[in-house]
Amino acid sequence: MIDLYFWTTPNGYKISFLLEELGLDYEVIAVDLGKRDQFEPEFLKVNPNNKIPAILDHEGPEGSPYRLFESGAIMIYLAEKVGRLLPSEPAKRHEVLQWLMFQMAGVGPMFGQALHFRHGAGEEYARERYDKEATRLFGVMEQALEGREHFAGAYSIADIAIFPWVRLARSLDIQLDGYPNLKGWYERIVARPAVKRGLAVLGPGWEEVPLEAKERLFTRKEAPPLAA
Ligand SMILES: N[C@@H](CCC(=O)N[C@@H](CS)C(=O)NCC(=O)O)C(=O)O
């Protein structure tokens, strides 16, 4: 059994999709970001960086309980645990990791900032900067999918990591119609039963999170100190 510390955000969905794809047993522990649950001492023991997702695998390496945070690390761990969605053959494996890192270092942080400055108290300069970068990344993804079904050979953790961010295109005022390769990829993934189940976790999706909760998240100014 795996405890999944989760909220209905792109980084959270990456792990609910993957757990569903891998058919692993898991229990969801809601960390309501709108209520600032991520700063609760109990959660800081799981992730001192006060962010979801995190996991506790009750049967980790050598059968002992094992905690992990950072969605990319969690994805590699879970894929290796089951031996699926991350090839073992070096050339294929590193290509998957390349696109996973592209999501972790590019798509996630840049789209996150673009959304922040769009929906929070944004300065025009910052808004333009991150909008431009998000649009550029859409172009990179469109090109990468030219003549291919997935980002790195077969369906993998790279596709799962990128998908919930592309799902936010509309919130970024980006029309998928302008990116036919990416749109086809998106439609194939959204139709997967495991993805549908992963999206149903905790009911309403990101778009339906009450506005008040969203505002609290986007306008947060102070943060409590880290747990000792
Ligand atoms: N690099 C981290 C990013 C995680 C992250 O940014 N989580 C957001 C939700 S998508 C969060 O928990 N934010 C709460 C906060 O920063 O207080 C990962 O990939 O796990």
The ligand as an ORCA input file, in Angstrom:
! r2SCAN-3c Opt
* xyz 0 1
  N       9.215     20.179     -8.064
  C       8.085     19.776     -7.275
  C       7.025     20.834     -7.395
  C       5.817     20.501     -6.553
  C       4.856     21.680     -6.489
  O       5.154     22.812     -6.956
  N       3.694     21.457     -5.867
  C       2.742     22.510     -5.716
  C       1.390     22.077     -6.267
  S       1.489     21.704     -8.009
  C       2.555     22.791     -4.223
  O       2.414     21.870     -3.440
  N       2.565     24.084     -3.829
  C       2.353     24.466     -2.476
  C       3.306     25.522     -1.983
  O       4.261     25.854     -2.712
  O       3.091     26.016     -0.878
  C       7.574     18.421     -7.766
  O       7.649     18.202     -8.968
  O       7.119     17.618     -6.942
*
